[in-house]
Amino acid sequence: MEAMGTPIKPQAAFVLVPMAVFTTLTAMAMASVAAWDRGGNTIDRALFVALSVALIAAVHLMPAFSRRPFTWALWFGCLLCAIYGHLTFFVHAALRAGDNQAQHSVQVVGTGQQIQAAREALAGITARPVAVVAAELAITHGRRQRSALRLELSEARNAESLRAELVNLAGTVTTAQVAASSDPVISRLAEVTGSSDASISLAVGVIFAVMLELVGVVLWCEALRPQGDAKTPAIDPVVVDPVADLRRVIEAGRCKPTVAGIRSFLGCSQTKAVEMRRALLAGQ
């Protein structure tokens, strides 16, 4: 890329302009999604989106139009606001991605199927609680009644076992959802650096946001610079000799070699005609 301040070629501008437009539209889209998530009703969201788009446009285009000292201060403030909007987008996008990953996790899906099977089995058991059935069995002496109560007690214990299994499966699902919702790259970076997932995620988001905005600024600064035309070859200066020209005119018979003739042909003053006449005589 050429040095700052030098004109760029038309071919380079043809590539830079689409890149700058694409970068700015990407940043505006991210900021708009983040602003939409922050808003309450439709009017609030629309105003948040308009504000975010204006700030992104200011960050990308302001350095290309003005470089006064106060402009840079204003630009830095807009940059901070844009970074905040991008961080909001990254956080909400990570939450949505985590929810999607948790819902489609193999462990979560498998555990969910086990929970559904346990609930269906539990729904088919009509036995009373174990304590009630055991107390009644203790005071019953009839053989048939005791046999029926023993069968009911077995079903009641099976129901208790199913309820305990449901509690354990619910905990397994929660653990699996938390594990599946985390970004594996962020988790590994946190392990390597000894930081928390939140700190790594924030640092990565700031880096991405700053790089996106700076790329947009550089692209627009380059795209809006004057385009350089092809260099014209240098032309040697032509030395004009009015006396020689006048001599050729006189030799061609187009002007009389007198002061009056010279004055009439050139349309000059008497003094100029006299000087030209003297120069002709001096050159003979």
Phi, psi and omega per residue, in radians:
M1 nan 2.474 -3.038
E2 -1.277 2.818 -3.127
A3 -1.133 2.612 -3.132
M4 -1.061 2.333 3.085
G5 1.747 -0.338 3.117
T6 -1.561 2.582 -3.106
P7 -1.168 2.634 3.127
I8 -1.813 2.777 -3.128
K9 -1.346 2.660 3.100
P10 -1.039 -0.596 3.128
Q11 -1.100 -0.700 3.131
A12 -1.160 -0.692 3.123
A13 -1.119 -0.594 3.130
F14 -1.105 -0.527 3.119
V15 -1.534 -0.684 -3.037
L16 -1.193 -0.688 -3.081
V17 -1.078 -0.864 3.082
P18 -1.071 -0.666 3.108
M19 -1.101 -0.745 3.131
A20 -1.136 -0.739 3.129
V21 -1.115 -0.770 -3.137
F22 -1.099 -0.752 3.140
T23 -1.109 -0.767 -3.137
T24 -1.152 -0.746 3.118
L25 -1.119 -0.642 3.097
T26 -1.117 -0.808 3.125
A27 -1.106 -0.701 3.115
M28 -1.130 -0.681 3.133
A29 -1.131 -0.755 3.118
M30 -1.101 -0.801 3.139
A31 -1.131 -0.610 3.141
S32 -1.186 -0.723 3.108
V33 -1.109 -0.753 3.116
A34 -1.115 -0.713 3.122
A35 -1.156 -0.655 3.112
W36 -1.121 -0.650 3.113
D37 -1.212 -0.508 -3.103
R38 -1.412 -0.412 -3.050
G39 -1.326 2.798 3.111
G40 -1.648 -1.366 3.090
N41 -1.600 -3.084 -3.048
T42 -1.143 -0.684 -3.132
I43 -1.135 -0.783 3.114
D44 -1.037 -0.771 -3.127
R45 -1.118 -0.736 3.138
A46 -1.087 -0.730 3.127
L47 -1.187 -0.695 3.080
F48 -1.074 -0.735 3.133
V49 -1.114 -0.785 3.129
A50 -1.069 -0.743 3.118
L51 -1.093 -0.767 -3.114
S52 -1.134 -0.738 3.127
V53 -1.100 -0.728 3.132
A54 -1.105 -0.715 3.141
L55 -1.156 -0.711 3.111
I56 -1.120 -0.754 3.101
A57 -1.069 -0.695 3.117
A58 -1.132 -0.743 -3.131
V59 -1.102 -0.745 -3.046
H60 -1.364 -0.611 -2.978
L61 -1.792 -0.411 -3.043
M62 -1.024 -0.791 -3.140
P63 -1.128 -0.408 -3.139
A64 -1.350 -0.351 -3.090
F65 -1.838 -0.510 -3.087
S66 -2.626 2.434 3.120
R67 -2.251 0.535 3.070
R68 -1.241 2.749 -3.082
P69 -1.003 -0.767 -3.119
F70 -1.209 -0.432 3.092
T71 -1.136 -0.692 3.136
W72 -1.164 -0.649 3.093
A73 -1.123 -0.758 3.100
L74 -1.129 -0.707 3.132
W75 -1.088 -0.708 -3.135
F76 -1.128 -0.681 3.084
G77 -1.109 -0.741 3.096
C78 -1.123 -0.630 3.121
L79 -1.099 -0.736 3.114
L80 -1.079 -0.743 3.118
C81 -1.120 -0.698 3.123
A82 -1.132 -0.714 3.118
I83 -1.097 -0.712 3.106
Y84 -1.061 -0.738 3.119
G85 -1.112 -0.721 3.126
H86 -1.159 -0.668 3.104
L87 -1.106 -0.687 3.070
T88 -1.056 -0.728 3.111
F89 -1.107 -0.790 -3.119
F90 -1.085 -0.726 -3.120
V91 -1.140 -0.840 -3.128
H92 -1.166 -0.646 3.100
A93 -1.146 -0.674 3.099
A94 -1.136 -0.673 3.101
L95 -1.132 -0.762 3.124
R96 -1.134 -0.707 3.114
A97 -1.136 -0.693 3.117
G98 -1.102 -0.741 3.107
D99 -1.099 -0.710 3.140
N100 -1.161 -0.734 3.116
Q101 -1.149 -0.673 -3.136
A102 -1.153 -0.659 -3.125
Q103 -1.208 -0.541 -3.081
H104 -1.823 0.217 3.091
S105 -1.172 2.439 -3.128
V106 -1.092 -0.720 -3.139
Q107 -1.171 -0.721 3.134
V108 -1.135 -0.762 -3.135
V109 -1.120 -0.771 3.134
G110 -1.122 -0.738 3.112
T111 -1.157 -0.628 3.090
G112 -1.099 -0.667 3.093
Q113 -1.146 -0.675 3.085
Q114 -1.123 -0.693 3.105
I115 -1.100 -0.748 3.133
Q116 -1.095 -0.712 3.126
A117 -1.155 -0.698 3.129
A118 -1.153 -0.669 3.121
R119 -1.168 -0.694 3.109
E120 -1.138 -0.692 3.104
A121 -1.168 -0.679 3.141
L122 -1.185 -0.604 3.141
A123 -1.160 -0.433 3.137
G124 -1.475 -0.045 -3.139
I125 -1.728 2.170 -3.129
T126 -1.931 0.190 -3.095
A127 -1.190 2.607 3.067
R128 -1.297 2.983 3.127
P129 -1.012 2.673 -3.085
V130 -1.018 -0.758 -3.090
A131 -1.087 -0.691 -3.125
V132 -1.184 -0.810 -3.107
V133 -1.164 -0.705 -3.133
A134 -1.143 -0.692 3.119
A135 -1.128 -0.707 3.130
E136 -1.214 -0.621 3.114
L137 -1.139 -0.569 -3.107
A138 -1.183 -0.474 -3.093
I139 -1.852 0.064 -3.138
T140 -1.709 2.410 -3.087
H141 -2.057 -0.301 -3.137
G142 -1.199 2.447 -3.073
R143 -1.134 -0.836 -3.124
R144 -1.137 -0.739 3.132
Q145 -1.115 -0.732 3.135
R146 -1.160 -0.633 3.097
S147 -1.109 -0.744 3.122
A148 -1.157 -0.683 3.130
L149 -1.193 -0.630 3.096
R150 -1.114 -0.709 3.094
L151 -1.106 -0.751 3.107
E152 -1.140 -0.653 3.125
L153 -1.120 -0.665 3.097
S154 -1.109 -0.746 3.114
E155 -1.165 -0.653 3.121
A156 -1.125 -0.711 3.098
R157 -1.163 -0.659 3.071
N158 -1.096 -0.670 3.101
A159 -1.127 -0.741 3.099
E160 -1.078 -0.719 3.109
S161 -1.091 -0.720 3.114
L162 -1.135 -0.688 3.112
R163 -1.123 -0.734 3.095
A164 -1.110 -0.671 3.107
E165 -1.134 -0.681 3.101
L166 -1.079 -0.702 3.103
V167 -1.090 -0.788 3.133
N168 -1.128 -0.717 3.129
L169 -1.148 -0.632 3.099
A170 -1.097 -0.726 3.079
G171 -1.138 -0.658 3.102
T172 -1.120 -0.712 3.113
V173 -1.093 -0.762 3.134
T174 -1.065 -0.795 3.125
T175 -1.095 -0.738 -3.140
A176 -1.149 -0.669 3.127
Q177 -1.143 -0.706 3.118
V178 -1.133 -0.742 -3.136
A179 -1.175 -0.694 -3.106
A180 -1.300 -0.469 -3.095
S181 -1.367 -0.282 -3.123
S182 -1.420 2.559 3.100
D183 -1.315 2.122 -3.090
P184 -1.093 -0.611 3.128
V185 -1.182 -0.784 3.111
I186 -1.070 -0.717 -3.132
S187 -1.108 -0.726 -3.141
R188 -1.232 -0.659 3.060
L189 -1.106 -0.670 3.103
A190 -1.124 -0.675 3.111
E191 -1.155 -0.722 -3.111
V192 -1.190 -0.763 -3.076
T193 -1.504 -0.211 -3.102
G194 1.315 0.298 3.130
S195 -1.795 3.057 3.099
S196 -1.483 2.806 3.099
D197 -1.057 -0.648 -3.128
A198 -1.124 -0.715 -3.136
S199 -1.150 -0.771 3.127
I200 -1.133 -0.749 3.130
S201 -1.083 -0.704 3.109
L202 -1.138 -0.770 -3.134
A203 -1.105 -0.764 3.125
V204 -1.113 -0.716 3.120
G205 -1.098 -0.719 3.114
V206 -1.108 -0.746 -3.137
I207 -1.097 -0.812 3.138
F208 -1.084 -0.753 -3.103
A209 -1.129 -0.805 -3.130
V210 -1.113 -0.762 -3.127
M211 -1.107 -0.724 3.130
L212 -1.076 -0.784 -3.122
E213 -1.181 -0.736 -3.128
L214 -1.178 -0.655 3.078
V215 -1.087 -0.744 3.095
G216 -1.074 -0.718 3.131
V217 -1.103 -0.841 -3.098
V218 -1.114 -0.734 -3.127
L219 -1.095 -0.754 3.138
W220 -1.225 -0.648 3.088
C221 -1.078 -0.693 3.128
E222 -1.291 -0.691 -3.073
A223 -1.203 -0.550 -3.082
L224 -1.630 0.079 3.058
R225 -1.277 2.696 3.141
P226 -1.062 2.469 3.114
Q227 -1.478 2.420 -3.122
G228 -1.505 2.352 3.064
D229 -1.569 2.863 3.100
A230 -1.104 2.494 -3.098
K231 -1.265 2.336 3.115
T232 -1.523 2.397 -3.121
P233 -1.108 2.573 -3.132
A234 -1.217 2.405 -3.119
I235 -1.942 2.208 3.135
D236 -1.138 2.388 3.138
P237 -1.140 2.458 3.128
V238 -1.670 2.143 3.139
V239 -1.471 2.143 -3.106
V240 -1.716 2.179 3.122
D241 -2.017 1.686 -3.084
P242 -1.095 -0.557 -3.128
V243 -1.162 -0.772 3.128
A244 -1.119 -0.689 3.105
D245 -1.102 -0.736 -3.140
L246 -1.148 -0.641 3.118
R247 -1.116 -0.720 3.125
R248 -1.146 -0.616 3.111
V249 -1.166 -0.709 3.139
I250 -1.170 -0.729 3.127
E251 -1.117 -0.521 3.123
A252 -1.409 -0.084 3.088
G253 1.449 0.219 -3.108
R254 -1.548 -0.180 -3.123
C255 -2.574 2.424 3.098
K256 -1.371 2.490 -3.100
P257 -1.393 0.737 3.104
T258 -2.086 2.904 3.130
V259 -1.093 -0.720 3.142
A260 -1.160 -0.720 3.136
G261 -1.135 -0.729 3.124
I262 -1.129 -0.731 -3.123
R263 -1.132 -0.675 -3.130
S264 -1.212 -0.675 -3.098
F265 -1.269 -0.753 -3.105
L266 -1.493 -0.353 -3.089
G267 1.192 0.624 -3.083
C268 -1.896 -3.090 -3.128
S269 -1.378 2.955 3.120
Q270 -1.087 -0.709 -3.111
T271 -1.129 -0.763 3.134
K272 -1.124 -0.704 3.133
A273 -1.113 -0.702 3.098
V274 -1.093 -0.748 3.132
E275 -1.106 -0.697 3.134
M276 -1.179 -0.677 3.100
R277 -1.089 -0.754 3.111
R278 -1.120 -0.681 3.139
A279 -1.161 -0.612 3.087
L280 -1.150 -0.740 -3.141
L281 -1.197 -0.610 -3.135
A282 -1.226 -0.474 -3.114
G283 -1.523 -0.076 -3.127
Q284 -1.376 nan nan
